Amino acid sequence: MNPPTLALDALDPVSAPATLRSQVLVLGANGRLGRAVVEAFAQAGWSVLAQVRQDRGGWPAGVRAVVADLADAAALVRAAEGTTAVVYAVNPVYTAWDTELLPRAREGLAVAAALGALFMLPGNVYGFGEAMPLQLRPDTPQRPTAVKGRQRVALEAEMAAWPGLRSVVLRAGDFFGAGTGAWLDLVIARDLLPGGRARRLTYPGPRDRVHAWAYLPDLARAFVAVAQHDAERPDLREAHRVFTFAGHAATGAEWLDALEAAAARCGVVPEGGWRHASMPWGLIRLAGWVWPMGRELSRMAYLWRVPHALDGSALEAAVGRLPSTPLVDALTASLQALGVRGLGPAPEVRPARG
């Protein structure tokens, strides 16, 4: 049975405990990152409020869904009294960042500030631009060269300057795992999904370049570790912090090798071997004249040409050793969740526990 939905119009704040230790509010909890974060905090014993516009159910035990629009800050603040951390997992449509990215984020910032809670943002590498060095650290200068990079830098600047707000950015590479809607299922392993021909893997960039990846269950546990550290060590709190999450740094060739090994674990071994294909970036750029998504993707295509990895040493120095699921295990679990099956039963794979 699904946990009850928290009806905002029926909420009686007086009847709730005055303070709730270790309570987190996850904004945008229906998304891939949001769901992973909800699960990670619930597993860690936190009280979890999942903000959604529509309750789809399926929450872990003890999680309460808060059905409200992000713009209704007053209702969210009433519902989330006692919250100590707010995770901003809202994911505006990729082609609508110009009009939605900053306004939606400001709504989340306002909620966290009103609650007096730590605001936690999943960052990315867009702000570093095409001249970024191989190793990216929290203090690596951001020099964005694309519109989306400038927008992300502007968002982080607003966080740092928001009056009375404590905030943290946890930068990570490309997401995979914990659902659909990422490079793994939309492009790279699309032919492995049910109905596909299960022979071709399409890698978006040169196979000799290092690319940063983040397995969402591991990244979600990193958010828990940072929030827990903030709750337990108030003497070390800072107004604004930036961390980089190491995740997995792999060349295209290493990624494809790991993906083939993961597919074999799922019982998928194509007769005659695998075929490797590349993204038709030239055609995508041309299509961008009439296809908004093609335009946005082509603007960020440099991320596949410029090698980059994230250094997680500062993060682990702050919060301790973090779980890290080996790449083949992470890809196996991801393929299983996508319904990839071959001739035999696949082994059960769980995220690393640390």
N, C-alpha and C positions, 0 to 999 in steps of 0.2 A: 504494500500500500504506500502511495506517495505521501510525503509529509504535507501538512496543511499549508495552503497558500495564506499569506498574511494579507488580509483585506485592509487597505489603508483607511477606507471610510468607517470601518468598524473598530479600528485600533484604539485602545485605551492606554495611552502612555503611562498613566498613573498606576495601572495594574501591573506593569512590567517592572522588573528589578531596576533599581536606581542606577546600578552599575553592573555591567556584564564584562567579566574578565575575558580577555582574548576573544573579542568579537570582531569579525571582518565583514565588510559589505563589498560584494563583488558587483560592479556595474557592468552591464552587458553580459550577464551570466549565461545566456543562451548560445553565445559564440563558442568557437573551438577552444580558445584560450580561457574564456570564462568558465566553461564546464571543467576544464582541467584544473583550474585554480580552486574552484569550489570543492572538487574532490580532494585535492591535496590538503586544503585547510581542514576539511571535515576529518580526514584520516589523522591529522595531527591533533585533533581534539578541540579545535576552535569552534565557537558558535558562529555559524555562517548564515548570512543573509544574501540571497541571490536576487539582484534586481533584474527584472525582465519586463518587457511590454506584453508578453503573452506567456503564460505558464504552460510549458510543455510536459512538465512532470519529470519523473525519472531521477529525482535528486537523491543523493546519499542520505542515510538516516540522520535526522537531526538538522538538516538544512531547511530553512524556511524561504519560500519564494516571496519576494516583494513585487507585486504587480504595479508598476508605475512608470510614467515617462521620466526620462532623465531630467527634463526641464522642470519637473515639479519638485524643486529642491525642498520646499517646506514639508511636503508629505514624506519624502525620503528621510529627512532629518528626524521627523517624528518617529518613523518606523525603525530607524537605526540608532536610537538613543543608546549610548554606551559603547558604540563602535570605536575601536582603537586604530583600525587600519582600513583604508578604502583602496581596492584594486580596480584600476580603470582598464577594463577589458573590452571597452566599446570599440567596434571596428567599422568605421564609416565605409560606405561603398567606395572602392578604389578610384572610380572616375568622378567622385563627388567631393574629394578632399578640399577643393577650392572653396566650397560653400559650407562644408560640414565639419572638417577636422578641428579647427580652432573653436568654433562656437560650441560644439558638443563637449570638447575637453573643458572649456570654461564652466559648463554646467557641472561637470564632475568635480572640478576644483572647488566650486562654490559649496557643494555638498560636503566635501572633506573638511573645508575650512570651518563650516558651521558646526560640524561634529567635533572639531578639535582633533581630528584623526590624521594619521600618516597617509599621504596620498602616494600611491605606488603606480608608476607608469611603465608598461613594457616598451622599451625603446628599440630602435633598430640602428642600422649602420648608414642610413641615407644621409645623415648630416656630415659625414666625412668626405663625401665627394669623390671625384674620379682620381684625385691625386693621393688618396689615402694610403698609408703605409701598410705593410703586411700585418704587423701586430698592432691591434687596436686596444688601447687601455682607457681607463676612465679619464685620464688627463690628456688624451690625444686631441689636438685642436680639431674643431669641426669647421670645414671649409666646403659647404655644399655647392654643388654645381648643377643641380636640378631643382625644379620647383618643389617637388615633394621633400627634398632635403631641406630646403629653406623653411618650409612649413614645419617640419619637425624641430628644427633649431628654434624657431619662433615659439613653439609650444613649450619647449624646455625652458626657454628664457622667461616665459610667463609664470611657469611653475616656481622658478627660483625667486621671482620678484613678488609673488602673491603674498599680501600682508598676513602675517600670523600663521602661515601654512608651513608645515613640515612635509617634505616630499623626497622621493627617491626615484631615480630612473634606473631600470635594469635593462641594459642594452643586450640584444641577442641577435643571432643570425636568422636565416629563413626557418620558419616553423615547419615541423612535420609531426605526424602522429595525432592521436586524439580527435579523429574526425576527418571530414572532407573539406576541400576548398583550398588546397595548397599545391605547390609545384609537384609534389610527389604523385598525387592522384589526378591532377588536372593535365599534367604533361608527361612527366618522366615515366611513370608506371601505368599510364592510362590503358595500355593494351593488356595489362595483367588483370584488370578488373573484370568482374563477371560480364560475359558477352564479348570480351576482347580476344585477340588472336594469340596473346601470350607469347609473342616472339620478339617484339621490338621494344627497346627502351630508348627514350628520347631525352638526351641531356641538353640543357639550354646553353651551355657555354663550352669553351675549349676544355679538353679533358686533362690538361696539365696544369690548371690553375686551382689554387686552394680557395675553397668557398666555405663560409661559415653557416652552420646549421644549428638549430635548437630543437631537441626532442621535447615536446610540450609537457609531458608528465615530469620530466626532470626540471624544466624551467619553472613549472608551477611550484615544485618543492623548494626551489631557490627563493621564490616570493615568500613562502612560509618561513624560511630560515631568516630572511631579512626582517619580516614583521615580528617574528618571535624575539630576535635580538633587540629590536627597537623597544618592544614591550618590557623586556627583562633588564635592559641597561639604559635607563633614562639618563644616566650620567654621561653617556656617550652620544646622545642625540645631537644632530646637526639640523640646521634649517633646510638644507638641500644637499643631497648626495647623488653621486652617479657611480654605478657599478657596471662592469662588463661581464657577461655570462659566457664562459668558454664554450660550452656545448660541444659540437663536433666540427673540426676543421679537416676537410678532406678534399683532395683533388677530384676532378670529375671521374678519373679512372678508378680511384679508390672507392668513390661512392657507388659506381656501377658494379664493381666487384662485390661490395658489401650487399648491394641490392640483389644481385644474382644469387648470392649465398642465402639471403633471406627468402627469396622465392623458392629455392630448392628445399628449404626447411618447410615451406608451405606445400610442398609436393609439386611445384611448377618447375619443370626442366624441359624446355622446348626441344623437340626433335630437330636435329641439325644445328643446335646452338642458338645463341642470342644474336639479334641484329641491333646495332646501335645507330641511332639517327640524331641529327642536330636540329636545332630550332631554325626555321627560315626567317631570320631577323630582317632580311631585306624586304621580303613580302609583308611582314608585320608592320614595318615602317611605312610602306606604301599604303597598306590598308588603314593605317592610322589617320589618313586624311578623312575617312568617312566612318571609321570604327574607333570610338573613344578609348576602349580598352587597349586596342593595339597601339594607339598613340602613347598612352601612359606606360605600357610595358616597354616600348622601345626607348622611352626616355630614361628608364632605369636599367637598360640592358648592360651598361658598363659594369654592373655588379658581378656579372658572370665573366667579364674579361679581366677585371682587376683583382688579383689575388688578395685575400684578406682573411684574418683569423682574429678571434677575440681572446684576450688574456684575462683569465678569471682569477688570477692570484690575489688581487686586492679584495675581491668578494670573499674568497675563502679565508683570507687573513682576518676579515671582519666577523664572519659568522661561523667559521669552521668548515670542515670538509663537507662537500655536497655530494648527493647521490649522482652517479653518472652511469647511465645504461650503455653498455657497449653498442657500437653502431649496428652490428648485425642483429643483435637482440632487439634494438629499438626499431629497426626496419621490419623485422619479422612481426613484432607486435602491431606495427602500423599496417602491414599488408593483411594480417589476420582481421584487423578491425574493418578493413575495406572490403572484406569478403573474398580475398584471394585464396583459392583452394585448388589443389591439384589432384593427384591420384590417391594420395595417402593422407592420414590425419596429421595435422601440424602440431608440434609441441606447444604447450602453454608457455608463454613468455610474459614475465611481469617486470615492470620497471625496477631499476636498482633501488635498494633501500639505504645505501650508504655504507 
